[in-house]
Amino acid sequence: MSGLLLAGDVYFDRFDETGNPTGLVGPLNATQLQINTPSDTKDRTSKKKTSYGQALNSVTIAKPSEIAIAFDDQPAEMLAMALMGEIATINQGAGTVTDGPVTLLKAGLWTKLPNSNLATEGLSAVHAADDSAIAATAYEVNYAAGMIRATASGTLAAGGDIKLSYDYAAVSGSRIKGGVRPTINARIFLDGTNLATGKPVKCEIPKASLAPSAAVDLLASEYVSTTLGGKLILKDGETAPFYIDQEG
């Protein structure tokens, strides 16, 4: 006999809206993978004089199995699930804006430009009314975020309409559109090792219906951790809602 102390890689396969798998994401660093198998009991109690209140029969009935899982790996696919979202592709090609119209607010307030990742060289501004040049000291630019604001001591301190010319670099990545996919169905697979014996242990959950069980703190002082919880579903063709295989 031996104890059970698992180390393991967790994989997720989120189903699309029609129930088809989209591919396993992982291995993920899961800090919790908890399965609960609750039950109800149905008792037939005695009303007889000599045994009043005692159980004459008691039947235990299984309830849907429950899962709680937490992870601190945050690929876009997992963060999207924790935010009930879906993933879109960011694909901004490089380009140039010439005399783009921009309305500056009073000094200290930023105006967001249509593009981000601006080139730090070659940016210039002119007054919209007469195309006269504006000194670079009259405005401040956040090149990475694509924002501009008037400086307090410059000629644009009160704000105004300008024309801005700049180059911007290509940007690629992923965007999470949060709060648009309330239903999360996924397959979960654990490829583990029992550290007490060195032997493989695998856990297969063919289908789980999940929802975020805690807020996602994007400004946490520690690594961002996300948690999901829900029910295990007895998927068509399966004989159990989950399986645990141990060798030896």
N, C-alpha and C positions, 0 to 999 in steps of 0.2 A: 504494500500500500504506500501511497505517496500523496503529498499535497499538490495543490494546483496554484502556480504562480506564472501568469502568462506574460510574454512579450510578443507583440504581433503587429503586423501591417494590416491596416484596414483599407478596404476599397469600396467605393460607392458607384452605383450605376443608376442615375436618375432616369425614370421613365418619362417619355414625352407625353403630350396631351392625349395621344391615342393609345397609350400603354406600352409603347415599344421602347426597348432599351436604347440608350444613347452612348453606352461605352463606359467601362470602369475607369474611375479617377482614383489615383493613388500610386504608391502606398502613402497613406496619411498617418500622421501622428495623433492617434486618438488617446485622450487622457481619461476617457470613461467609455465603457460599453457595457451597459447594465440591462439585463433582461429580467423581467418580473412575470411570474405566471400566477396571477391571482385566481381566486375561486370563490364561489358562493356555496353555502350549505343549505339544504332543505331538510328540516327536521320534522318528524311526526312525534308529537309529545303526548304523553299519557294524561288522561283525565281520570284515571281510576283512583279509587281511594287509597290503595296501598302503594301506588307508584306515581302519584300526581307530579307532573313537571319533568319526569324522566323521558329520555329519548327512546322511543320504540323503534324508530328507524332514522338513519341519517345518511344523506346522499351528498357527496361533494360534486359540484358541477364547475367545470373549467370556464373561466371568463377569458376574453381576448388577452393574449400575451402583450406585455408592454415593453417598450424600449426607451432608454435614455442614453444619448451619446454626446460626447463633447470632444472637440478637437481644436488644436491650435495651429495646424497647418491651414493656410487660407488661400488655396487656389481659387480662381474666379468662380469655378463651378460650385464649390462648397459655400463660399460667401453668398452666392446668389440664393442657395437654398435657405441659409440662415436669415436672409432678408426677403424671402418669398418673392424672389425676382427671377429674371431671365437674362441671358447674356447676349449682348449685341457687339459687333466688331467696330472698333475705332480705326479708321483708315483715312487720315488727313494727308493728302499729298502736299509736297512742297509747292510754294507759289509766291506771288508778289502782289501786293496791293498798292495801287497808285492813286493818290488823292482820294482815299476813302473818307467819306463824311463821318465825323465823330463830334458829338456834343459833350464838352467837358462840363462837369459840375463845379461848384465852388471848391476852393482849395481844401484838400484833405479827403475828398470823396472820390472813389475810384469809378471809372467807366470801363466795363468789360468790352473788349474787342471781339470781332467774329472769329479770330484765330488765336491760337496759343503757340508756344515755342518760337517766339519771334527771334530773328537774327539781331544780335547786339550791335551790329554795325549797319549803317546805311539808312537808319530810321530818320525821317524828317517830317516837319509839320509846317503848314502855312495857314494863315487866316482864311476862313471860307469866304469872307466878304471881298477881299482884294488880292488874294494869293501872296500877300507879303509874308516874308519868312518869320518864323517864331524861334527865338533863342532856345537852345536845349535846356537852359536853366529855368525855363518857365513851366516845365512839366517833368514828371517822374514816370518811368515805365517799369512795370513788372514783366520782363520779357518771357519768362517761363509760363506764367499764368495768362498772359495776353491782356494786361490791364494798364490804364494810363490815368493819371490825375494831375491837376494843376498844383504847382508849389505855392506856398503861402506868400512868398516874396516876389513872385514872377508877375509878368504882365497878364497872365490868365487867371489870377487869383479869384476873380469873380465868376469864372467859367466862361463858356462861349463856344461857338461853332468853329471847328477847324477841319482841315483836310490832312490826313495822315498817310504817309507812304512808308512801306516796310516790306521786308522779306520774311517768310516764315518757313520753317523746316517741316519735314514729314513727321507725322505722329501715328503710331500704330499700337494697338492694344485691345483691351476689352472693356466694355461698359456694362455695369449691372443696372438694369432697370428694375428698381425695387418695388415690392408691393403689388405685383401684377400676376403672380402665380400662387394662389393660396393653397392649392393642392400639391403636395410633395409625395410622390410615390417612388420608392427606390429599392433596389437590391443592395444588400450589404454583405460583404465577405471579409472574414478575418482569417488571415494566414498566420498562425501563431506557433510558438514553442513553449512548452511547459518547462520553465527554468529548473523545476525540481527534479525532472527526469531527463531533460534534453530531447524529449520526443515531440513530434509535431502534434498540434491541435488546430483544427479548423472549425470555424463557425460559419454556417451559411444561412442567411435570411433571404428567402426568395422575393419577399415583398413586404415592405413596411410603409405605412401611411404616417407621415411625419409633419411636424410643425415646429417652428422655433419655440423654445421653452424659456428663453431669457433674452433680454435686450443685447444687441451687439454694441459694445462700447468702443467706438472708433478712436477715442482718445484715452484709452486705458493706459495706466502707467506700466503695465506688464504686457506681454505679447497678447494680442487680441485672441480671445477664445470664444467659440460659438457652440451653442448647444441645441440639439434637436430631441424631441420626444414624441411618442405616439404609440400606435398599435401595430402589431404584426398581423398580416393578412394571410389567411390560408389560400394560397394561390391555386388556381385551377391546375390540376395535374400533379400537385404535391400532396404528400401524405401527412405533413406536419407544417406548422408555421415557421419552424426553425430547426436546424440540425447542428449537432456538435460531434465532431469525429475526433477520437483520440487513438493514436497508434500504441500498440503494445498492450 
